[in-house]
Amino acid sequence: MTTTDTFTGSYPAIDDLTVALDDGVLTVTLNRPESLNSLTAPMLATFAEALERAAEDPRVRVVRIGGAGRGFSSGAGISEEDHANPGAAGTPADVLDAANRCIRAIVNLPQPAVAVVQGAAAGVGVSLALACDVVLASEKAFFMLAFTKIGLMPDGGASALIAAAVGRIRAMRMALLAERISATEAYDWGLVSAVFPAEEFAAGTDAVIGTLKSGPAVALRKTKDAINAATLTELEGALEREKAGQLVLLESNDFREGTKAFQQRRPATFTDS
């Protein structure tokens, strides 16, 4: 484990999630590039703890959330590796609880949170990005709620976060049809704040983060609070509804079939049971 010194002691970090504070910017990086940064309960718990500490750290002016390698996050891990080692990855219920804790921590941060999405954002990875206040995307990025393909429902507050950003009909399209939404289409919908050509993405991201870092912290905090209070009134209810529904679906035959089909790279045959 590595740590970065803070005024309260240290920020937590593990191999699969790195945390670094530099010149007012706390950078949290999902670090499982071999699986497009699929998420485990320990990763999400460490993530949430870092943000909860950042909320109390006066040196942190902006939080930057990103993924290592070519993707942001492919969502909760359902690979053969994750299933072969559930003790390390956490049970599905553990992952769900830890993801919800992360969403609350991002939304409740007094500082602006910026999602940096260079590639795939799928499943609860979409929720992590959209919980942020500013979502920056490379032209190579895409967003996808793939839950129904494996017999599950969106979670991590997605039912509230996406509807608040793009409205009911587009949220239903993403959730029910599990389509891939390109960065350009996501921008047109209002799902992301800006899209940059791939070769300009790093510079564009640095410029936006620089603007926020040098801005009036108290005014930014009060603005964030006001907009979230007006637009995310259903977030807490969504987290609870999604948790209740997902825990039922996680015990279903359709979920078992969906994950098996995913691992075998074939279409699932659902039995509605």
ROPA-74169 format. One record per residue (C-alpha): x, y, z. Coordinates in steps of 0.02 Angstrom, whole numbers, plus 50000, padded with zeros to 5 digits. Each point is the difference from the previous one (the first is absolute). Layout:
XYZ ...
***
This chain:
500005000050000 500575017749963 499425016250077 500075018549965 500225011150154 498535011150045 499555011450142 499054985950086 501304986549974 499934991149834 498964995949848 499674981649973 500564991649840 500204982349937 500804992649845 498325000349909 499625018150046 501295013950016 499775016550090 501145015149985 499875018250055 500995012649900 499805019050001 498194999950055 499434985849886 499594983150076 500154986949864 499104983450026 500424987149867 499144983349974 501484988749964 499484983349924 500375004149818 500064981649949 498124998950036 499565017849946 500025004550185 498634988250054 499495003850178 500174989850159 499345003450174 501765004250069 500285012549858 498345008550030 500215000450189 501725007949981 499305012349874 498605005350118 501175001750148 501185011149900 498585011749948 499295000650176 501705005750062 500195012249856 498385008450053 500885005350160 501685004549923 500175018949968 501454996949880 498894990949877 499205012149876 499514987849862 499814981049991 500474991549837 499294982649972 500654989249858 500524982849944 501684992849950 500314993849824 498735001449861 498385000350100 499145008850144 499124985050076 499094984749933 498954999250157 499914986850136 501134985249964 499124984749930 501514992149918 500564982250030 501395006950109 498765009450109 498884984850017 501484988750038 500555011550143 498415007250078 500855002450168 501185012849924 498725008349887 498615000150129 498264992649983 498785008549880 499115007550151 501675006650066 500365008149831 498275007749994 500155007650174 501755006549966 499465007649834 498555009150083 501205006650132 501105006849858 498555008649914 499495008550162 501815005250032 500185007949827 498355009450008 500335005950179 501765006249964 500095018750031 501335001449864 499624998049814 500234982349937 500574997449820 499804983449908 501324997149865 499314987149879 501224994849863 499154983949947 498674987950060 498855004650144 498784985850030 498864993750137 500295008350167 501515008649919 498705011249915 499285004250171 501715004650069 500305011849855 498285008150004 500055002750188 501415012449963 499655018449970 500965001149837 500174985349879 501385001749869 500084987449858 501214995649863 499224997549829 500454981650024 498934998450157 498304991750010 498694996950133 498984984150021 498794993150128 500214981449964 499054993550153 498504992749909 501164989649890 500434989750155 498295000150084 500315014750117 499405018050017 501015016250005 500715004450171 501155012750081 498635013049986 499964998849810 498115000849993 500065017350078 501675006549935 499644996249817 498205005950003 500565016350083 501255002749859 499064994449844 498174997450045 498884984850018 499904994049820 501875000149968 500324992350171 498794986049955 500904997549834 501674998150086 499344988850139 498804988749905 500894998249833 501784999750070 500645009749849 501745007349986 499895019150004 501475008449914 500875015050076 499275011449865 498244993750030 500265001250188 500495018249980 498505003749889 498874992250132 500795009950143 500774984650080 501775007249997 500705017650021 501244999949856 500784988749868 501795002049939 500964992349855 501074985950070 501635009449968 499335015350093 499174990850144 501395001750128 500255018649967 498125003350000 499794990750164 501445009550081 499245016549945 498294996250076 500764993750162 501125015450006 498495011449984 499124991250144 501564999550108 500255018849985 498175004150023 499135006650157 499854984550108 498555006050108 498995005849850 500324983649908 499474990250153 498385009450022 499614998949815 500284981250000 498904997950153 498605010349924 499984990949832 500104982750079 498605004450121 498915005449854 500384985549882 500444984750104 498504999750116 499694981849954 501794993750019 499854992750174 498364991649958 500764993249839 501474992450093 498834991050118 498804994149863 501434993949892 500804990850145 498384991150044 499674995149819 501784995149962 500134988650152 498494990349935 500694999249823 501714994250061 499174984150064 499074996649837 500284986549870 500055013649868 501515008150083 500914983350008 499604997049817 500485017849953 501714999250083 500344982749928 499535006249826 501115015350022 501494989250050 499674988149855 499745014449878 498294994249942 498225007150005 499094996550163 498424989650005 498915007450136 498584990650084 499285014250104 500424990750159 
***
